[in-house]
Amino acid sequence: MWHTFIDPSVPRVSLDQLLVAVYALSAPPQTSQSFEFSAILVVAVTLEALWRSHWAFVFNNTPFVSNTVISLATAKVFQMRQESFISKGISRAPLPHVSTD
């Protein structure tokens, strides 16, 4: 899932960096725009998806599947992207092509 939000030109995030981010909610300072959103925001969304899947398993006997976690987290990030566009006044759909000729 991380590769969806990390710029491919940036060196891979190490497992140690991911573990620190998830367990301590601490992300290294970003030196470039490797994430469209802040790294800690992506970690938080991932943790939310993990916990939602966990509690769905506990209360609803829904199988805990990694694809579900990835789907939940990805949907949340895309929702945040759309909300960001709206707050910036960017249309979510391209404007129609109008010719003045």
N, C-alpha and C positions, 0 to 999 in steps of 0.2 A: 504494500500500500504506500509506503514511504516514497517509492519511486514515482508515484503519480504526482507528487507535489514538490519534488526536488529537481532542480535544474540539472539535466544530464551532464553539463560541463563542470559541475562541482564534484570534487572527489566524493566517493561513497561515504555515507555516514557509518561509523564503526558500531559494532554491537555494544561496546562500552558506552559510547555516547548516547545510544538509544536507551540503555538501561538507566543511566543517570537521569536522562530526561523523563522517563516514565516513573521511576521510583522517587526521585527527589523533586520532580516538577521544576527542573532547572535545565535550561537550554543554553548552550554557549552563545555568546553574542554573535550576531550575524555581521559578517564583513561584506557580504554581497547580498544581492536579492536572489538567494538560492531558493527561497520559498515565496510563493505568491502571498502567503499569509505568514505571520510570525511562526517560528518553529514551535514555540510553546503552545500556540493555538492549535496546531495540528496534533500535538501530543495530547492536549486536553480533549479534542474531538475523538481521538482514538481511544482514550480511557473511557469516555462516555459510551462509546460503542461497545467496548469490552464489558462494562458493567451492565449495560442494557441487555446484552446477550446472556450474561451470567444470570441476571434476575429472571429473564424469560425462561431459562432452563430451570431455575429453582421453583418458580411459581406456576409455569405453564407446561413444564416438561418439553419445552422446545429444545431440540438438539443444539448443542453449542458447536457451531461450524465456523471456521475462519472466514469463509466466503460471506457469511452473514455479517460478521464484524466489519469486514472491508466494505461491504455494500452500505452499511449504516454510516460508517465514517465518511465515505466518499460522498454520499448523498448530503450529509451535513455540511461538508466543505463546499459543495456546489451551491447549497442553499445560502451559505454565508457569502459566496461570491456574488450571487444574484442580489442579495440584500445590499452588498457593497456597491454594486452598479446602481441600484435604485437610489441609495443615499448620495451618490455622486451625480445623479441625474443622467446616467447613461441608459439608453434604451436597451432592453433585453433582446429586442428584435431589430434587425436592420431596418433603416428607414426606407420607404419605397422610393424607387427611382422615378423622379419626375423630370420631364424634359420641358423646357420653356420654349422650344422651337415650334 
